[in-house]
Amino acid sequence: MQTTVFYATNRAHEGAKRFQPKRYGTRFSSDGMENLRFGRVTFTADDARVQELLSRQKNFTGPGDGEALQDHFAQCARDSQIIEAYEESIPDKSVADSAQQTKLGSLAMFADLQADMKRGIDMLVLIHGYNVAWEEAVGTAAAFEAMLNRADPNRPGEVFQPVRVVLFTWPSDGKALPWVSYKSDRSDARSAAGAVGRAMLKLRDFLHQLGREVRAGKVTERDTREQLRAQGVTRESEVVRAVAQVEGTELCGQKIHLLAHSMGNFVLQQALERVWDFSPGNALPRMFEHVFLAAADVDDTVLEQGQPMELLHQINNSVAVYHNANDMALRVSDYTKGNPERLGQRGAARPQALHQKIYQVDCSAIVSGLTQHSYYTNGMIAIDIRKALQGQLPDGAARGLRQLGPAPNMFAFTHRG
């Protein structure tokens, strides 16, 4: 089977060809920390092995070993990946050539993803954590997508919303800033946040422009031809086909979501500041339907009023915090880095102080393994995330969560078997 992952990255490419690299490495792009590349990576995996891992019984979380599938897909990427970055060009203003056009990779990728959404597919942006190489990031995105789209063995015949996972990968290998030795993980994450903020602003602008065009009825053949030319599409047959698809377009009705894992939450925290700086008015733009904070390596007070992520709820309609008290990776972050209690361990310090859009799910009862840190891709938890994507509320019977006290936004998985 062939698997494709769409990505955005500020990693430095490896290989002679910038837009067809061999892979992406451990340093920031040579064009700057905030320089972004957009593209897609395709690799080949053994279908029988993939199906075996999707159905493998895992302790407590049931069928679906997402963590093992991450490793398998990462190895497949190492062995067979083909990377195609969307080409970009900025006109040379010193050259008087009216034919020169700005070509943006972000717009080209957004257009391809929009085509998927018109076919009924939701999007979920994934920001990974620390100490993740390029292939591991690709493997994680592919595995999470496969787990979200697999049939629930306990609900045969269930109809659910398909999801495409879009990866944002940053140089988190611990080598991005080699001159920083102490707490280099935070330094790398903080340096990557500007690029994440830029990507979010590009998404905001694309969505706003699309909305304006649809509401005003100004999606015309001329507009479409200009956009295609900016993307390098010149063959008339392709232009005619695209114009026919775009004329009379309406908003597709699909949704965009976001999940940050581990230190990816710290990247998101810092990126929100960039979005705030470039947003008019006194609120952040609404871009996502659901935001998930999984095993978050940030302070357990970060979502409270006056704290760095107090406005997170403004960019979405709901926020879910998945946490696990036995998360060994976060214990290491706590004890060795001198960080206070982590949000991803026991959830928010004061759940009753959070915005009404925010709820948390304690995964401690069903998570097992050595590190207990990447559990969001496994069985019951991945299925619960999918149910949330479908709009099922945490206190609904379909979610099967146990409500805790004293705050009404506290829930937990129940140990099974």
N, C-alpha and C positions, 0 to 999 in steps of 0.2 A: 504494500500500500504506500501511496505517496501522501505526505503530510506537508502542508504549507502554513507558515506562521508569518503574519505581517508584523513589522517591528518599526520602532523609532529608537534611535540610539545616539549618544554622544561619545561612544567608544571610537578609538582610532582604528581605521581599517588596516588589514594586513594583506599584502599582495600589491602588484604593480597597478592594478585597475581599481580606481576609487569606487566605481559603480558596479563592479563585479569582483568584489574582494574574495579572498580565500576564507576569511573569517574576520571577526572583530576582536581586538586584544584587550590588554589590561590597563591601557592608558587612555586619557582623554584625547579627543580628536585633535590633530595637529593644528586645526583651524580655530581652536579655542574650546573651552569647557562647555560653552553653550551652543556650539555648532551641532546641528542635528542632521542625521541621515535617516531617510525613510525607505523602506523596502520590504522584500519578502524573501524568506529562506525556505527552500523545499528540500526534503530528504526522504529516503525510502526506509520503511520499517517492515518487519515481518508481521503480516496480519495475524497469523496464528498466535504468535507471542503476545501481541497487543491484546487480543481477545482473552488470552489466558490471564493476563494481569488485570484486565477490566473486571473479570469475574472471580479472581482469586479471593478467597475468604481471608479477611484480616481480623485479628483479635479485636473484639468489641465494636469496631466500626462496620463489620459485615463485608459483603462483596465489594471488591474494588480496591486494589493496592495502588493508589495514585503515586505514592513515593517511589515504589519500584518502577512504575511506568515512567516517571521523570528520568530516572537513571537510564532506562532502556532507550528512550527517545534521545537523550543527550549523547549516548554512544552512537546511535544511528546518525545524528547530525555530524559527529566527528568523522564518520566513515563516508558519508554520501552527500553532504550538504552542497547545495547550489544557491548562491546568494545573488539576488538582483536588486540593487538599490535604484530607486527612482532618480533619474538624472536631473540635475539642477544647473541653472546658469543665470547669471545676473548680467544684463547688458553693460557693455563698456561705454560709459557716457562720453568718453573722449572720441568715440567713433561715431560719425554722423551716418547711421544706418537705421532707417525707420523700420526695417524688417526685423531688427533685433527684438526679442521678446524675453521677458522674465519667465523662467521656467522653475516652478517650485515643486519639489518632491512631495511636500505635505499635501498639496492640492491633488496631485495625481493619486496618492494613496487614499485620500479621503473619497475621491470619486470612485475608486474600486470598492472601497468598503460600503459606500452608499449603494452601489449596485447590489451588494450582498443584502443590505437592509431592505431594499425594494423586493427582494425575494423572500422576506419574512424572517431574517436572521438578526438577532440582537447582537450588540457589541459589548465586550467587557475588556477594559484596559487593565493590564497587570503590571504593577511595579514590584520587582523582586527585592530581596534583601541583600545582606552583606555576604562577601566571600562566594560569589556566584560567577563562574566563567561564562563566556558567550554561549557555548554549547549547552551548558547546564540551564541557562536562562531560556534558551529555545526549547529544551526538553521539558522544562516546567510549564511553559505556556501551552505546549502541545498536549501534555498530559492532563492539565487542568481542563482544557477544552474537551478532550475525549471523555473525561469523567463527568463533565456537565451534560454532555450529549448522549451518554449511555442510558440504556433502558434500566429502570429501577426493577430489580428482580422481585421486589415485594409488591409491585403494581404493574402486572402484565397488561399490555395494551394502552398504557398511559400515553396521552398526547401532551407534549411539553414544548416549550419555546426553544428552538435551537439557538446556540450562542457561538460566536466567534471570539476567541481570546486574542487581543492585540497586545503585543509585548512592548513595554518600554524597558530597555536594558541600559544600565549605567556601569562604568568600570568599577565594580565593587570587589575586585580580586585582592585588594590590599596593596596594590602596586600603582594605583593611579597617581598618587602623590608620594613618590618614593622618599622624598626628603622629610616627610612627616612620619615619625616613628610611634609616638605615643598618641593613643586614641585616633589613629589614622582612619579608622572606620567612620567616625563622625565627620572627619575632615573631608573624606571622599564623598560621603553622602551630602554634606552641605554644598560641596562644589558641584555636585550633579544636579542639585535642586533647581538651579537657574534654567537648565535645559528642559526639565520637566515643566517648569512654569511656562517656558516659551511654547512647548508643545500644547499645553492646555489653552494658552491664548490663541494659538493657531486654530485649535478645534473650536473655541468660542467664536472666532471671527467667521469660520466656515459655516457654522450653524446659524449665526445671525444673518449672514449674507443669504443663505439658502432660504431662511424664513422670510426675509424681506422680499426676495424675488417671488416666492410663491404667493405671499399675501398681496403683493402689488400686481401680480399677473405679468411680470416682466421677463419671464423666461422665454426668450425669443431665439430664432435661428441665428441671428447675428451674435447674440451673447454666447450661445453654445459654440459657434465656430471660433470665436475669440478665445474661449476657454480651452478648446481643443488645441488650437495653434500654440497657446502658451504651454501646453503639455507635450508639444512636439508631434501631435497627430495631424498629418497633412493628407493622407490618402483619402480621396473623395468618397470612396465606398464606405470607409469607416466613419467619416464625418456625417454622411447622409443617415447612416444607421443610428448614430448617436443623437442626431437632431430629432429623429422620429421618436426616440425613447424619451427625450427630455421635454419636448413640447407638451404643454398642458400638464406638466408634472405636479404632483402634490406631495406634501410631507408624507413619508412612508408609514409613520406611526410606530416604528420600532424604537427601541430604547438603547441608551448607552449607559454602561455601568463602569465601576472602578473597584479594583481590589488591590490593596497594598499589603505586602507581607513583610514582617520583621522590620528591618531597618528601612525598608521601602516606605514605612510610615513616617520615619524621620525625614526622608526625602520629600514626601508629600507635605509634611508640616512646613518645611522650608519653602517649598514651591508655592504654597498658598500666599506667602508674603509677596512673591513676584507677581502673582495674579492680582493681588490687592493693589499693588503699586500701579498697575496698568489697567485698572477697572474704574470707570467713571461712577460717580455717585457714592453711596455709603454702604454698598453691599457687593458681595461676590456674585459672578454670573452663574445662573443655573445651567449646568451642563450634563449632569448625570441623574439617572433615576435612583439607583442604589449604590452606596459606597460601603465596602467591607474592609474592616481593619483586622487583619489576621495575625496573631502572635506579635502584636505591635511592640516594637522596641522603642517606645517613647514613655514619658512620665505618665503615671496613672491619673494625673490631674490635668492633662493636656487639653481635654475637651471642655473644661469648666470656663466660666466667664472670667475674662482677663488673662487667659492662658493662650499659648500659641495657636491652638486649633479650635478656638471657641467659635469661629465662623464656618467651620467645615460643613455644618448642616445647610448652609446657604447654597452650596453648589449641587445639591441633590434633594431627593424627597425622603430618604431614610438612610440611616447609618447603623450598621451592625458591627459590633465588636465581638470577635471570637477569641476566647482566652483559655489558658490551661495552666493551672497552678504548678504542674510538674514539668513545665517547659525548661529543660536543662540549659538550652542556649541562652534563654533570658536570665536564668540564674547566674550564668557566667558574666553576662553583661552587667548584672546588678553588682556582683561581688568584685570582679576584677577591674571593671571600668569606673567604679565609684558612682554608678548611676542609682538614683532612687528607685522605688518600686516601679515595675514595668506594667503598662496597660495590658499587655498580652499575658500576664501571669494571673492576676485575680480580678481583672477588669478595672473599671473606674473606681477611684478611691471613694467617691461620693456619688453613686448612681442617681440619687434623688436631685443632684445639682445639675444634671445634664439637660440639654434641650429635649423637648418631647419627641423629636424625630429619632433620637438615639436610643438603641437598646443593646443589650449585651447577652452573649450566650456562653455559658460555662461548658467547655468541652472536656473537663478533667476526667469525668467518669468513663469516657469511652476511648481516650487516647492512650496508646501504648507505644513501646519502643525505647530506644536508647536516649535520643535527644528530645522526642515529642515536640517537634518544632514546625514541621511542614505538613501537619495533619489536615490542613484545609482541603487537600486534594484527595483525601481518602473517603471511601464509601459513604457512610451516613452524613458526614459533614458536607461533602460535595453535593449530595442530594439536597440537604437542607438549604445550602446556598442557592441551588437551582429553584427550590420552592419559593425562596425569597425573591428571586428574579421574576418569578411568575406572579408576584404580588400577594402571596400568601402571608398573612400576618403571623408574628411569632407566638401569639396566644391562640391561634387557630388550631383546630383538631388535626388538620393535615400536616402541620409541622411536627407534632408529637413532642413538643418541648414541655418541660415542667417549669411552671412559674415559681419564682423565688420571692422572698421578702427581703427587706421591707419596702423596696421601691417597685413600682409596677413594671419597670423596664428591665427586670432581671429574669433570665431564663437559663435552663440547663438541660443538657442531654441526660437521659436516664440510662444507667448501666443496664445492658442487656446480656444476659448469660454469664 
